[in-house]
Structure formats: structure tokens, C-alpha cells
Amino acid sequence: MKALIFNSGTGSRMGHLTKECPKGLLKLPSGESIFSRQLRILAECGIREVIVTTGKYGQELMAEGEKHPMLHITYVNNPLYESTNYIYSMYLAGEHLHDDILMLHGDLVFEKQLLLKLIEDERESLCLINKQADKPQKDFKGRVVEERLTEVSVHIFDENCYALQPLYKLSRDCMDKWRKEVALLVSQGRCNIYAEDAFNRIAAQTDIRLLSYEDYYITEIDTPKDYASVLENIIFYDEQHSL
């Protein structure tokens, strides 16, 4: 199994915090960057191969990756990072995705026990859903039908939709279907949409089941307020759960 981390975005909503570095290199109270924490946890959970998509700050991310010599990291630069969404980064990384894949966003902060639970679950393809959390207004929700993921979108709010975090475990077959649909959309010039928009077109061909993250710490950093919340709360989780 490999991991794919999307780190090609500019983090424009973060203001001055990402003026000279990507969100993934923002520091946590432990002194680790978000990216370095992700790499450490992946390595501790047995992952040895990681693909990282980059944009403006590729060199800085590569330097951070060198702190984790136990990992073989392949960097895929998206030269059109300013004008495309990460569907294009996924397309560029496609040749490296012929495997079971853990796919995650570079601004996710999560605890090790959640990743272990995801990896060790016997089901081949999983998404992270929290049926108890409020539906976020501006973040992903997952539509669930018969305990299967059938749609991922920011814009869905009905009773079958729940909070979703963009960390997926995908079988090779599921990844191949998703990757091919990404390539098709990119060939049509649709490079400014989410990779999940490609998934929505082939969801009926997949079998992505649900894993609840209700009892675990995982959050995505999109704004300075999100970052401040992580800085405040991650200390508690590090102390209580030995992350």
C-alpha cells in the first residue's frame, strides 16, 4: 500500500500564514510540521512509499521529506497549481497509483490510532464519516446509501449526507476506476474541479464502505481559525493519546 498526499495548493485562505510556505509546513506545538507529522504517522503505521503532489513550494516540501529516510517519497509537481484544482495533480500522479492507496489532503491533522484502524480494517475501500457531527457548511459531506459512499460534495445537506474527512483507503481496483475517470475529465479540460467530482461519476462501480471517526481526532485546516483550533486542541490529544 502507498500513500498519496495532495500538497500542491496555495492555501490562499490562510492569509499571511502561507505567504512563504504551504499549509503542510505550518508548525504544530510539538515542533513538527503538519507534513512531517503525516509522514511520521504513515511510517509508524507501516507505509513505506509515499507520493506527494507539489506546487509552488516543492523544494521546501522535499527538504522536509528528507527528515524521514525510512520512506521512499516520490514528488510530482503540478506546474499549473495556480489555475487547476487537485484533480489535475491526481492526474499527473496517475502513473504512480497502480496499487492500493491511502489518499489524503496535505492539510489534515489526525491521530495515529485512526490511521491504524483504517489500515487494519479488513474491508478493502473505506472513507471516514461522522454521522454525529454537524454537517459543515463549506467542507465535504458524504452521501451514504446502504452503508456505501455514493457521492462526495460540499453542496449536499440532505438526511443521507454526513460529515466526511478527505482520507480514504482505496483498493487498487477502486483507485484504477477513479484514476481513469480523472484522466477522462482532464482530457475534456475540466481541471478546476475536485477529484471527488470524478469519483461521483463512477461511484456506482465502487464499494467504498464507512469507518466512523467520531471517537478520533482528525481535522482539516482551511483558515487561520482552523489552525488556531488545532494549535489549542492537539496538545490535549498528544498528551492523552500519545499521538
N, C-alpha and C positions, 0 to 999 in steps of 0.2 A: 504493500500500500504506500502511495505517495501522498504528499500534501501539496495543495495549490493555494497560494496566498496572493490575493489581489492587493497590490501596493502601488498602483500607477496613478491614483487620483491626486488632485492638487490640494484637497482639504480646504476649499475656498471658504466654507462656512466657519472655519476656525479662526479667522482673522489673523492677528499678528503672530499667533502661536505657530502657524505653519508658513510663516514668511520665508524661513530659511531651512526648513526641514519638513518631511512628510509627517502625517499623523503618527505613523508607525514608529517614529523615533522620538516621540514625546516621552518624557521620563515619568516613571511611577515612583512612589515613595521608597521602594526598595533600591532605587538607583538603576534598575533595569529600564530599558525602553519597552514600549508595547511590543514591538517586533521581536526584540531579544527574548522577552518573556514567552511569546508564542513559540519561538524556536526551541527554547529550553524545555517547555512542556511537551512539545511534539517529540523531542529526543527522549525525554523521560518516559514517554508512552510507547517507545519502540519504533517510531518513524525515523527513517534514515535518508530518505530522498524528499527534497522539497523544491517546488518550482515557485518562483517569486516573480510576479509581473511588476515592472517598474515604469516610472515616467520621468519626471524632472530630476528626481533625487536618486537615480540608480547607483551612482558611486558611493553615496553615503549609506545606502542600504547594504551594498556589498561589503563595505568596511565593517558594518555591524555584524553581518553574517559570518565574518571571519572569526568572531568570538566563539563560534560553535563548530569546531573542527570535526566533531563526530557526525555532522550532517553533510551530505552532498547536495549543494544548493545550485540550481540552475536559474539564472536570471534571464528574463525575457522582457526586453524593453519595448514599450509602446511609444513610438515617436510621435503619435497623434494624440497624446494623452490630454491635450487641451481641448480637442474638438470631438473626442469619442468617449463613450461610456465603457465600462469594463467588459461588455460583450466583445469589444474589439480586442482587448487584452486576452480574453479567454480564447478567441480565435487564433491569435498569434502564438499562444502556448499550446495549441492543439496537438502538435506532433509529440508532446511530452505526456499526453493524457491517456495513453493506451494502457490503462491499469485501473485498479480500484483506487479511488481518490477521496481524500478529505479536502473539501473545498471551503475556504473561509475568507472573510474580509480582513484586511490588514489593520483595521481599527477596532477589532474585537478584543476585549479583555475577559478572560474566562478562567475558571479554576480547573486544575489538573484532573480532579475526580470526575468532572463532567466529560472531559475528553476520553478518559479511560472507559467510562460507562458506554460512551458512543462506540468506541473501537471494539470493546469486548462483547457488545450485544451481538447475538448470533444472526440477526437479520441483516441482509446484505446492504440495503439502502435505507437511510434514516434522515429525517430532518428534526430540528429542535422546535418544539411547540410548547407554549404555556397556556393552557385553557383557563387558568385562574387570573391571569394578568389582564389589565385593561387593554383594549385594542389601541395601539399607538396611532396617533393621527398621521404622522409623517414617515413612519417606518413600515417595514414589511409585515404583512399578515399572511397566513397560510389558510387556504380553503381546504377543509377536510371532509371527505366523503367516505364513509365506511372505513374510517381509520387509515385512509390513504391521503397523501398530499396530491391535490388536483390543480392547484393554482397558487402562485405567489405574486402578491401585488401590494403596493402602498394603498391602493384605492378601493379595497374591498372591506366591508364592515358588517356584513350580514351575520346571522347567528351561527353559520358554519365556518366562520373565519376566526382565527386566533393569532395572538402574538407569535411571531417567528423570528428566530435569530439566524443570520446567514452563515451557518456552519453545518455542512452536510457530509454524510458518509454515503458514497456512491459506488455501486458495483461497476465493474468495467463495462458491462452491457448498458447500464443506465448512463454512464458517462459517455459512451460512444454515441448513443442516441442524442443526448444533449449537445455534445460537441458538433455533430453533423448538422443539427438544426441551427446552431450558432453560425457555422460556416455558410449555410444557405442564406440566412438573414444578412450576413455581412456582404455576401456576393450581390445582394439586392440593394446595397448601400445603406442598410439600416444599422448604423454603427453608434447611434446615440440613444440606445435603449438598454435596459437591464439585461443581463444574461438570463435572468429568470423569465423574461418575456419569451425567450426561445424555449425554455422548459415548458411554459404554459401551452405551447403548441403541440408538444409531444407527451404531455403528462399522462394521457390515457394509455400510452405504450410502456409506462414505467410502473414500478411498485415501490414507491418511497413511503415507508411507514413512519410512525411518530415516536419520538422519545421526548418525554417531558423534561423541561429544565426548571420546573417550579422550585425545586429544592436546591438549586445550584446558582452560583454567581456567574453570570455572563451578561455583558452589555456592550453596545456599540457606541463609539464616540463620534458624534457628528458636529457638536457645537462646544464652545467653551464651557457651557453649563454642564454638559455631559462629562467633560474632562474633570471639572471641579468635583462632580459627584463621585467619579472613580477614585480620585485622589483621597477623598474623605472615607470612602467605604472599603477600598481594597485593603487598607491596613487591618481592618477588623477581620476580613476573610483570611488574610495571610496569617494572622495570629491564631485564629480559631481552627483553620482547616489546613495549615501547613502547605500552602499552595507553592 
